Amino acid sequence: MSYERLNEKVLELKDEMLDSIRESVAICSVKGEPEPDAPYGREVKQALDHALALGEKLGFKTGNIDNRVGYVEYGEGEEMVGVLGHLDVVPLGEGWSHDPLGCEVQDGKMYGRGVQDDKGPTIGAFYALKAIKDLGLPLDRRIRVLFGCDEECGSSCVEHYIKVGGELPTIGFTPDAQFPAIFCEKGQTFWYISKKIEEAPAIKVLSIEGGVAKNVVTPKCTLVAEGDLVVEEKDYIQVEKKDGKTIVTAEGLSAHGSTPELGKNAAVRLFDALKGNHFGGDLQKMIDFIMEKVGWETNGAALGIASEDEETGNTTVNLGMIKYDGQELQFTLDIRYPKNISEETVVANVTKNIEAYGLEVENELHSLLYVPKDSELVQKLTKVYCEETGDTDAQPIAIGGGTYAKSFDNMVAFGPIFPGEEEVIHAPNEFAVIDNLVRSIQITAAAMYELAQK
């Protein structure tokens, strides 16, 4: 079918849709203290209530699963298309030049926390569904727009939905990433490595501190020790002597944990500059592990997990956070892997290597998402994108990051960010280019319609 009528109908709904997005963004739905009827806090519940009321106003069947997941639904049929978004947002943060709850418009951009991630696309999906409803388009599958309330803090919302027997989609997508369709999200494993200090180092180190998050290349790392240290001169190393202490700081280059090869790890730089010292004790075990098993390489070769796959990429290893206070040492690894190495192999090899250095480990596992390129889902979404944009060469992509799509089987991420568009999610002055947001919602409507055809 030509999507022209759908596109026109979404445009007719544009002003009403943007008003509804503004209403949702005005609610500061950051996860808060749980209450009996608000498991993720009062303001998240307020955002959920707003969405459910909007669904009723637009004439949809609505559902509320224990104030954790809501949905609106339209159509008939035994099978269901799921479009999964979320209403919770990350904290507002500092550095805004626009009201983060105001949806101010300047130069064609609408500013606000959640306008891109993920209230704009989620509320927009309501209006994509309304366009289908208003046009009376025939559907073989029902369409349900699901909206979770805890995506930013672990997706416990959808876990609960599944646990209590919420209906599972037959097929679907989440408008919470980028175009074109994302057919593969690498497997992700986060490693929390620690040790209580039993054997003190020969050199008295008072502290080591580095990193901003487990999924970010360590941008800065500082070691403070008593007495003098041997420090190699580097342009990224600063040395300060103060009150009988030596303070060594390494500057790195930040990058996302899924692409550590684009960064320079400050912790590795620090320990490399200090390799003329033998610290000894349990601290030396941590340093040796980092330099021998992580080091300058980011492909996991020294851990026995290097793997390359033409279709889904290669293994990446990122050292993120590191801390030592004389009582305990801690650091994190963010490891992502393609489809031609198993989660079991990654876990077994990394665990064996960590334990060989006398360190303790906990891990958090997020399995690989892989939906074949020739599947109904990926083929239909790619077709819609190509026809709607005129980009006939567009191909589905694999990414290192993880999305909400992992919540359900036969679901992938699809939009709303276009190739080359600035990504500002979680940043100060998060914004959506209004024309692009509306265009993405037109594509969402076309994708809903296509997936609802058998």
C-alpha positions in Angstrom: 0.0 0.0 0.0 1.0 3.6 -0.4 1.5 5.3 2.9 0.3 8.7 1.6 -3.0 8.6 3.4 -1.5 7.6 6.7 1.2 10.3 6.4 -1.5 12.9 5.7 -3.6 11.7 8.6 -0.6 11.9 11.0 0.0 15.5 9.8 -3.6 16.4 10.5 -3.1 15.2 14.1 0.2 17.0 14.5 -0.9 19.9 16.7 -2.9 17.7 19.0 -0.1 15.2 19.2 2.5 17.8 20.1 0.2 19.2 22.8 -0.1 15.7 24.3 3.7 15.2 24.2 4.1 18.5 26.0 1.6 17.4 28.7 3.6 14.2 29.2 7.0 15.9 29.2 5.8 18.4 31.8 5.5 15.5 34.3 9.0 14.9 35.9 8.7 11.1 35.7 12.0 10.2 37.3 11.9 7.0 39.4 11.1 7.9 43.0 10.2 6.3 46.3 7.7 3.5 45.9 4.1 3.9 47.2 1.4 1.2 47.4 -0.2 2.3 44.1 2.9 3.8 42.6 5.8 1.3 42.5 8.1 3.7 40.7 7.1 6.8 42.6 4.3 9.3 42.4 5.4 11.3 39.3 5.9 8.1 37.2 2.4 7.1 38.2 1.2 10.5 37.1 2.8 10.0 33.7 1.1 6.6 33.4 -2.3 8.0 34.4 -1.9 10.8 31.8 -1.2 8.2 29.1 -4.1 6.0 30.0 -6.5 9.0 30.1 -5.2 10.0 26.7 -5.8 6.5 25.3 -9.4 6.5 26.5 -9.9 10.0 25.1 -8.6 8.8 21.7 -11.1 5.9 21.8 -8.8 2.9 22.5 -9.1 0.0 24.8 -6.7 0.5 27.7 -5.0 -1.6 30.3 -2.9 -1.1 33.4 -0.8 -3.9 34.7 -0.2 -3.1 38.4 0.9 0.5 37.7 4.0 -0.8 36.0 3.0 -1.1 32.4 0.1 0.4 30.6 -1.3 -0.1 27.1 -3.7 1.1 24.5 -5.0 -1.3 21.9 -7.0 -1.2 18.6 -8.2 -3.9 16.2 -9.3 -7.5 16.1 -7.5 -10.8 15.7 -5.8 -13.5 17.8 -2.3 -12.2 17.2 -1.0 -8.9 18.5 1.6 -6.4 17.2 3.4 -4.8 20.1 4.9 -1.3 20.0 6.9 -0.9 23.2 7.9 2.6 24.6 8.5 4.0 28.1 7.3 7.0 30.1 10.0 7.2 32.8 13.0 9.5 32.2 16.5 9.9 33.5 17.1 12.8 36.0 16.9 16.3 34.5 20.6 17.0 35.4 22.4 20.3 35.1 23.4 22.5 32.2 20.0 23.2 30.6 19.4 26.5 28.7 15.8 25.6 28.2 13.1 24.5 30.7 13.6 20.7 30.8 9.9 20.2 31.5 8.7 23.0 29.2 8.9 21.7 25.6 10.1 25.1 24.4 10.4 25.4 20.7 13.3 27.2 19.1 14.6 26.9 15.5 12.3 24.0 14.8 13.5 22.0 17.9 11.4 21.1 20.8 13.4 20.9 24.1 12.6 18.7 27.1 13.6 15.7 29.1 12.0 12.7 27.4 10.9 14.5 24.2 13.2 12.1 22.3 13.7 9.4 25.0 11.0 8.2 25.0 7.8 10.2 25.6 7.8 11.8 22.1 7.9 8.5 20.2 5.6 6.7 22.7 2.9 9.4 22.8 3.4 9.8 19.1 2.6 6.0 18.7 -0.9 6.7 20.1 -1.5 9.1 17.3 0.0 6.7 14.7 -2.5 4.2 15.9 -5.3 6.8 15.8 -4.4 7.5 12.2 -4.9 3.8 11.4 -8.2 3.8 13.3 -9.6 7.0 11.8 -8.8 5.7 8.3 -10.5 2.4 9.1 -7.6 0.4 7.6 -8.1 -3.4 7.7 -5.9 -5.3 10.1 -5.2 -9.0 10.6 -3.5 -8.5 13.9 -4.5 -6.2 16.9 -2.0 -3.4 17.6 -1.1 -2.7 21.2 1.1 0.3 22.2 2.7 -0.7 25.5 4.3 1.9 27.8 6.6 0.8 30.6 7.5 2.8 33.6 11.0 1.6 34.6 13.1 1.3 31.4 15.8 3.6 32.6 16.4 1.6 35.8 16.4 -1.9 34.5 13.1 -2.7 32.8 11.6 -4.4 35.8 8.2 -3.1 34.5 8.2 -5.4 31.5 9.6 -8.3 33.6 6.6 -7.9 35.8 4.2 -7.7 32.9 5.6 -11.0 31.6 5.6 -12.6 35.1 2.0 -11.9 35.8 0.8 -13.2 32.4 0.5 -10.1 30.2 -0.2 -11.0 26.6 3.0 -11.4 24.6 3.3 -9.7 21.2 3.5 -11.9 18.1 5.7 -9.4 16.5 6.8 -5.8 17.2 9.3 -3.0 17.7 10.4 -0.3 20.1 10.7 3.3 18.8 13.6 3.9 21.3 16.8 3.8 19.3 17.5 4.6 15.6 16.6 3.9 12.0 16.8 1.7 10.0 15.8 -1.5 11.7 18.3 -2.9 14.3 18.3 -6.6 13.7 21.1 -7.4 16.2 22.1 -6.0 19.6 25.3 -7.6 20.9 25.2 -9.6 24.0 26.2 -7.5 27.0 27.8 -8.6 30.2 28.7 -6.2 33.1 31.3 -7.4 35.5 31.7 -6.1 39.1 35.2 -7.2 40.3 36.3 -6.6 43.9 38.4 -7.8 46.8 38.7 -6.9 50.5 42.4 -6.1 51.1 44.1 -8.9 53.0 47.6 -8.3 51.8 48.5 -4.7 52.0 50.8 -3.2 49.2 54.4 -2.5 49.9 53.9 1.0 48.7 51.2 2.7 50.8 48.5 3.8 48.3 45.8 5.9 49.9 43.4 5.9 47.1 42.7 5.2 43.4 39.6 6.8 41.8 38.5 6.8 38.2 35.5 6.6 35.9 32.0 8.0 35.6 29.9 4.9 34.7 30.4 1.2 33.9 29.5 1.8 30.2 31.9 4.7 29.6 35.7 4.5 28.9 37.4 5.8 32.1 38.1 9.5 31.2 40.2 10.3 34.3 42.0 8.3 37.0 44.0 9.5 40.0 46.2 7.6 42.4 47.4 9.1 45.8 50.3 7.4 47.6 52.6 8.2 50.5 56.2 9.0 49.6 57.8 9.1 46.1 56.8 7.1 43.0 58.5 6.4 39.7 56.4 8.0 37.1 57.1 8.0 33.3 56.6 11.4 31.7 53.6 11.5 29.4 51.7 14.5 28.1 48.5 13.0 29.6 50.1 12.4 33.1 50.2 15.1 35.8 52.2 14.6 39.0 51.8 16.7 42.2 53.7 16.3 45.4 52.0 17.6 48.5 52.3 16.9 52.3 54.6 13.9 51.7 52.2 12.4 49.2 52.5 11.9 45.5 49.3 12.5 43.4 49.4 11.1 39.9 46.5 11.8 37.5 46.0 10.4 34.1 43.7 12.0 31.5 42.0 9.8 29.0 39.4 10.2 26.3 35.8 9.2 27.0 33.8 7.0 24.7 30.7 4.8 25.0 31.3 1.4 26.5 30.1 -0.2 23.2 32.9 1.4 21.3 35.9 1.5 23.7 38.3 1.5 20.7 37.2 5.2 20.1 38.5 6.2 23.6 41.7 6.3 25.6 41.4 4.6 29.0 42.8 6.8 31.8 43.2 3.9 34.2 45.3 1.9 31.7 47.3 5.0 31.0 47.9 5.6 34.8 49.1 2.1 35.5 51.3 2.1 32.4 53.0 5.3 33.6 53.5 3.7 37.0 54.9 0.4 35.8 58.3 1.2 37.3 56.9 0.7 40.7 56.1 -2.7 42.3 53.2 -2.0 44.6 52.8 -5.6 45.8 49.9 -7.1 47.8 46.3 -7.4 46.6 46.6 -4.1 44.8 49.3 -5.5 42.5 46.9 -8.3 41.6 44.3 -5.8 40.3 46.9 -3.8 38.4 48.4 -6.9 36.9 45.0 -8.1 35.8 44.1 -4.8 34.2 47.4 -4.5 32.3 47.7 -8.1 31.3 44.1 -9.0 30.6 42.6 -5.7 29.5 45.4 -3.3 28.7 45.5 -1.3 25.5 43.5 -3.8 23.5 39.7 -3.7 23.5 38.9 -7.0 21.7 39.1 -9.4 24.6 42.0 -11.5 23.1 43.8 -11.8 26.4 40.6 -13.0 28.1 40.1 -15.6 25.5 36.9 -14.1 24.1 37.9 -12.2 21.0 35.5 -12.9 18.2 34.7 -11.2 14.9 31.6 -11.6 12.8 31.0 -9.9 9.5 27.3 -9.4 10.2 27.2 -8.5 13.9 30.6 -7.0 14.7 33.3 -8.0 17.2 33.9 -8.4 20.9 34.6 -5.3 22.9 35.9 -4.9 26.4 35.7 -1.7 28.4 37.2 -0.8 31.8 34.7 1.7 33.3 34.9 2.4 37.0 37.8 1.8 39.4 38.2 2.5 43.1 40.7 1.6 45.8 40.6 3.0 49.4 43.1 0.8 51.3 40.3 -1.5 52.5 38.8 -2.7 49.3 39.4 -2.6 45.5 36.7 -2.4 42.9 36.4 -2.1 39.2 34.0 -2.8 36.4 34.2 -4.3 32.9 31.6 -3.9 30.2 31.9 -6.7 27.7 29.8 -7.0 24.5 30.0 -9.9 22.0 28.7 -10.8 18.6 26.5 -13.8 17.6 29.4 -16.2 16.8 30.5 -16.6 20.4 28.2 -17.9 23.1 27.4 -16.2 26.4 28.5 -19.4 28.2 32.0 -19.1 26.6 32.3 -15.4 27.5 31.2 -16.0 31.1 33.4 -19.1 31.6 36.6 -17.6 30.2 36.3 -14.2 31.9 35.4 -15.7 35.2 38.4 -18.1 35.0 40.8 -15.2 34.2 39.5 -13.0 37.0 39.6 -15.8 39.6 43.2 -16.7 38.6 44.3 -13.3 40.0 42.6 -14.0 43.3 39.8 -11.5 42.6 36.1 -11.9 43.3 33.4 -11.4 40.7 29.7 -10.8 40.1 28.2 -10.3 36.7 25.0 -9.0 35.1 24.0 -10.7 31.8 21.9 -9.4 29.0 21.7 -11.9 26.2 22.3 -11.2 22.5 19.3 -10.1 20.5 19.3 -11.5 16.9 16.4 -11.5 14.5 17.5 -12.7 11.0 17.5 -10.1 8.2 15.2 -12.2 6.1 12.6 -12.5 8.9 9.1 -11.1 8.4 9.8 -8.5 11.0 13.1 -7.1 9.7 12.0 -7.3 6.1 8.8 -5.4 6.7 10.4 -2.7 8.8 13.2 -2.2 6.3 10.7 -2.0 3.5 8.7 0.7 5.3 11.8 2.8 6.0 13.0 2.6 2.5 9.6 3.5 1.0 8.9 6.3 3.5 12.4 7.9 3.2 13.3 7.1 -0.4 16.5 5.7 0.9 16.4 2.5 -1.2 19.9 1.4 -0.2 19.1 1.3 3.6 20.0 -1.9 5.3 19.2 -3.2 8.8 22.0 -2.7 11.2 23.7 -4.3 14.2 24.7 -2.3 17.3 26.7 -2.7 20.4 24.1 -1.0 22.7 21.1 -2.6 24.2 17.5 -1.5 23.9 14.0 -2.2 25.3 13.5 -4.6 22.4 15.2 -7.3 24.4 12.1 -7.4 26.6 10.1 -9.6 24.1 10.9 -12.2 21.5 10.5 -11.2 17.8 10.9 -7.5 18.6 13.6 -5.1 17.4 14.4 -1.4 17.8 13.1 0.9 15.0 13.6 4.7 15.2 13.1 7.4 16.1 16.6 8.8 15.3 17.5 9.1 11.7 21.0 8.3 10.3 23.3 11.3 10.9 20.9 13.0 13.3 22.5 14.4 16.5 21.9 12.0 19.4 21.0 14.0 22.6 19.2 11.5 24.8 20.2 11.8 28.5 22.0 15.0 27.7 21.3 18.6 28.9 19.0 20.3 26.3 17.6 17.0 25.0 15.5 18.0 22.0 13.7 16.6 19.0 13.6 18.3 15.6 9.9 18.6 15.2 9.8 17.7 11.5 11.9 14.6 12.2 9.8 13.6 15.1 6.6 13.9 13.1 8.3 12.0 10.2 9.3 9.2 12.6 5.7 8.9 13.8 4.5 8.7 10.2 7.0 5.8 9.8 5.8 4.2 13.0 2.2 4.3 11.7 3.2 2.6 8.4 5.2 0.0 10.3 2.2 -0.7 12.6 0.0 -1.2 9.6 2.5 -3.5 7.8 3.1 -5.7 10.8 -0.6 -6.0 11.4 -0.9 -7.7 8.0 -0.3 -11.5 7.8 
